[in-house]
Every structure is written in C-alpha cells, then in structure tokens.
Amino acid sequence: MARIVVAGAGAIGASVAFHLASLGARDVVLADREGIAAGATSKAMGGVRQQFSTAAEVRLAQASIRFFEELGPPLFEQVGYLFLATTEEGLAELEARRELQAELGVPVERVTAADVEGLYAGDVLGAVNCATDGIGDPPAVTRELVRRALKLGVEVREGTAAEDVDGDVLVIACGPWSAELAATRGIDLPVRPLCRQLLQTTALLELPESLPMILEAETGFHFRRRGDCLVLAMVDPEPRWGFEERVDESLFEDRLARLHHRYPAAAEATIDRAWAGLYDMTPDAHPILGEIADGVYAACGFSGHGFMQSPAVGRALAEEILGETPSLDLSPYRLSRFDAGADFPETLVL
C-alpha cells in the first residue's frame, strides 16, 4: 500500500489522517512544520453550523455535525446558531436561506429573539435558529483526532515539513500555506491568506451556558460564549490580505459598542485579549478538494469554515484517495472548476 503524507496537522489534516487509517491505510504520516493545531486551527472561533447559502456547503456541514454530536461536551456544545435580521432586506435573505436549508433537512426554525436571556431584540425584525448547530474547541478536537489516528498507527511528525518526508501520495492541508507547498509541485492553487481577528472580553457573571452563537445577518457581527467570557468577531472594514497576523486595536471600540447594544448583559465588559489568524480564501469561498496532480490531493481553501467541515471532508477525501466512492459528492470542489467558469459563490462568510 502506498505511503500517504498528509501536510498540515490542523483540523483538516488531522481528520484526513484519522479517516485514512480508519479505512485501512497502514502507512500514513501526518507532518507539520510546527505542531498539532499550531496554525489557524488554534485561533479559530469554533462555530459549527449548517446554515450556509449554497446546497453543497449545507451538505458538507450536515455530514460533519454527526461527528461533532458524537464527540459531545466539552469538545462540542449544541447551543444553536441564532441569526438576527434588523432590516426587511436582511430578513428576506434570511428567509430565503432558511427555505433552502429546510429543504435539505436542516432543522432551522423561525424563533423569537427576545426569548434569549440577556439579548436586546428591540430592533430585530426576525430570527432563525438551528438548535443542532453549536460551538466547539478547535485545538482540543484536533488533538482528539490525532489521538485516534495514533491509535490506528498513523505516524505524527511535528516540526517536520511534509516536503522532507518521502511518500507516494501527498495531501495538501496546510490552510493558507497550501499554495506555497503546491507550488513546489508545479501546481497553481488559487488560495490566499486573509487576516481576521477575534476579541475576548473580560469575565462576565452568570453568563448563560446555553447562550447560542449570535449573529447579525446584515453586519456579520457575531459572538459566542467561551467559559465565562464572550468572543467577538466581525469582518474588517477593508480586507487584510497577506500573512501578517496583526491585531487592529482601532476596531475595539466599535466591536464593544456593538456588543453592548446587542447584549446589554455585557455592558460592563471590556476587551481582555485579542488575537489574529488566517483564513485560506478561494475566489468563490468554497474549498478545493480532490486530486490536483498525479498523486497529489488538496484539502484547503476553506475560507473560514475548515474546522466545522473537517469531519466530513476528512472522510470523503480519504475514501477517494483509497479508491472508494466518496460518501459526499466532491465534484463541486474540484480545482478545475475555476477554469470551467463555475460560479456558485458562498455568500455567508463570517
């Protein structure tokens, strides 16, 4: 059996390696220049949702949610994902997405936002929630995947570049660094790094454990509970392309004002710490999956959705590598779609 080298020990790479071994591959190496969950995975928000704007992304998320449910707390908490609309246009878009998601079997429902403890809903025209969505711990989930992979015989090499490991098959799962590795094989991957940042508040008293991930549909501002704090995120006013991971403190006041408005229970909260990480963006915000050259496979370009889609992607790609029929249709995610002019952009990138 061929030796398979998986490049990148984040959530995606760990999932691919684990699923390869669980399907019978006996010579799998998981290599990372730094270490397990040392890159973008360590800095992720940790949301897990099925509420996407395209059917392909919804199906990926549906297939992943079952794995997260099996993990359960504290690795994954099914607290829901609450989308709020404050304009008629936003409400119409929210409803259109809800109809698509419901048709595909996602249990997303119209709800009354005012029922969420501590939330201000005076300006909310409508809200939807999927109770089976939730929040996870990306580094801990990744370490659990690696633990399972090790038990099945996967060799894990931290501090080792994948290109320094001999192998017959290469899986590129390096997130924003994937294009760099692909270039060493003469492959042009349209994956670019985009800097995003997260802000964590000071501790809050009596923060509800059942608080869902809360998102404003029009602005993209969203926040979640992490322990006794809240973690906030929002798209920057101007995209910050490149590998520089820098926190922009000039945005703190605006983000806090949004939090204080939407969640008055956090009126006394300030920013305790902040960090920046990288999205691996593609032109249409969909990942690149499958064989991209002879013996070279890609699992990258997740545009901020890698952690939440890692279980399904890991299994489907492992199946394809081992010559099985993938449990998910990977055809929408082929690299060749960009040459063919495919156009089905995912619009719900948070």
C-alpha positions, -999 to 999 in steps of 0.1 A, spaced: 0 0 0 13 35 -9 27 57 18 5 88 22 19 120 36 -6 145 50 8 180 51 -7 201 80 -18 190 114 -47 213 118 -83 202 120 -84 192 83 -51 173 81 -58 155 114 -92 145 101 -78 132 68 -51 112 85 -76 97 110 -101 87 84 -74 72 61 -62 50 89 -98 41 100 -104 30 64 -74 7 64 -45 27 52 -14 15 71 14 38 61 2 74 69 24 102 80 9 134 94 35 161 92 35 198 103 63 223 102 52 235 137 29 211 156 -6 199 162 -32 226 158 -4 252 158 -17 273 129 -51 287 120 -69 259 140 -55 273 173 -70 307 166 -104 297 152 -138 309 165 -150 273 168 -185 277 154 -202 247 138 -232 255 117 -253 240 89 -268 274 79 -250 281 46 -262 298 14 -254 270 -10 -266 234 -11 -231 220 -14 -219 237 18 -250 227 37 -244 191 28 -208 192 40 -219 207 73 -247 182 77 -223 153 73 -199 169 98 -225 176 125 -230 139 133 -193 136 142 -194 166 165 -225 152 182 -207 120 189 -178 140 205 -202 159 227 -192 183 256 -168 197 263 -154 194 228 -187 204 212 -218 220 228 -250 221 208 -262 255 219 -275 266 185 -267 293 160 -291 323 161 -292 347 131 -309 381 136 -323 403 109 -328 440 115 -339 452 80 -365 440 56 -338 431 30 -319 411 56 -350 393 67 -358 384 31 -323 369 26 -325 351 59 -358 336 50 -345 325 15 -316 308 31 -339 292 57 -361 277 30 -330 262 12 -317 248 44 -350 234 55 -355 217 21 -322 200 26 -333 187 60 -316 212 83 -338 217 114 -337 255 112 -367 274 126 -381 309 129 -377 319 166 -384 349 188 -351 366 196 -364 382 227 -366 348 243 -328 346 245 -317 357 280 -298 390 280 -303 397 243 -316 430 230 -342 424 203 -360 457 201 -346 463 165 -349 427 154 -375 420 126 -370 383 125 -346 355 136 -338 319 128 -320 293 148 -307 258 142 -306 240 176 -283 213 164 -256 238 155 -232 249 182 -197 258 194 -166 236 196 -130 237 208 -109 235 176 -75 227 192 -90 201 215 -110 184 187 -79 183 166 -59 167 194 -86 141 198 -85 133 161 -47 129 163 -51 107 194 -74 84 175 -51 85 144 -21 75 166 -40 45 180 -46 34 144 -9 36 135 -6 70 120 29 84 124 29 121 135 59 142 128 58 177 145 84 202 135 88 185 101 79 199 67 59 175 45 82 180 16 110 165 37 91 132 41 92 106 14 59 94 2 39 81 -28 8 103 -22 7 139 -8 -23 155 7 -20 193 10 -40 205 40 -18 235 51 -46 261 52 -32 295 40 2 279 33 -12 254 9 -4 273 -23 32 276 -12 35 238 -9 16 232 -41 40 255 -60 68 231 -52 50 205 -73 44 230 -101 7 234 -92 -10 268 -90 -36 268 -62 -58 300 -60 -56 301 -22 -48 334 -5 -43 342 32 -67 367 47 -61 381 82 -90 380 106 -91 388 143 -110 377 174 -116 397 206 -123 381 240 -140 401 268 -133 402 305 -152 376 326 -189 380 330 -210 370 359 -238 345 353 -232 341 316 -258 315 304 -243 282 295 -270 278 268 -262 311 251 -262 304 213 -238 317 188 -254 351 180 -250 367 145 -263 398 130 -272 389 94 -266 424 79 -234 433 96 -218 399 102 -211 408 138 -212 377 159 -202 364 193 -202 332 214 -196 321 250 -162 307 258 -161 298 295 -172 329 314 -162 353 286 -175 362 252 -155 360 220 -164 386 193 -158 387 156 -167 407 125 -154 413 90 -128 441 89 -138 473 71 -111 466 45 -98 431 38 -63 425 51 -47 401 25 -13 385 34 4 365 61 8 393 87 -12 383 118 -18 416 134 -45 428 158 -61 461 148 -69 478 181 -86 507 164 -117 484 160 -121 476 196 -143 505 205 -167 497 176 -169 460 184 -176 467 221 -203 492 212 -220 465 191 -218 440 219 -231 464 245 -260 472 221 -269 436 212 -262 421 246 -267 446 274 -259 419 299 -223 425 289 -225 463 293 -196 463 318 -173 441 297 -141 453 281 -116 436 259 -93 413 279 -72 400 250 -73 397 212 -55 376 185 -53 374 148 -53 344 125 -55 335 88 -84 323 66 -73 303 35 -95 320 9 -105 309 -26 -122 331 -52 -156 316 -45 -151 309 -8 -155 271 -14 -127 247 -6 -105 228 -31 -109 191 -26 -96 161 -45 -67 152 -68 -49 182 -83 -20 163 -99 -8 127 -101 -6 115 -65 -13 150 -51 -45 158 -33 -58 191 -19 -79 198 11 -76 236 15 -93 269 8 -120 266 34 -124 303 37 -130 302 75 -151 270 75 -124 243 78 -129 233 114 -167 229 111 -164 209 79 -133 189 88 -151 156 98 -170 152 65 -141 164 43 -116 141 61 -137 110 55 -148 118 19 -112 127 8 -98 96 25 -123 75 7 -113 90 -27 -76 86 -20 -81 49 -12 -101 43 -44 -136 42 -28 -166 61 -38 -167 92 -16 -196 95 8 -200 131 -3 -201 145 -38 -168 163 -42 -174 174 -78 -183 210 -69 -150 214 -52 -125 204 -79 -97 227 -88 -108 225 -124 -140 245 -117 -121 277 -119 -110 270 -155 -145 258 -163 -161 291 -151 -181 276 -123 -200 302 -103 -217 293 -71 -201 316 -45 -208 310 -8 -221 344 4 -223 335 41 -186 340 50 -183 354 86 
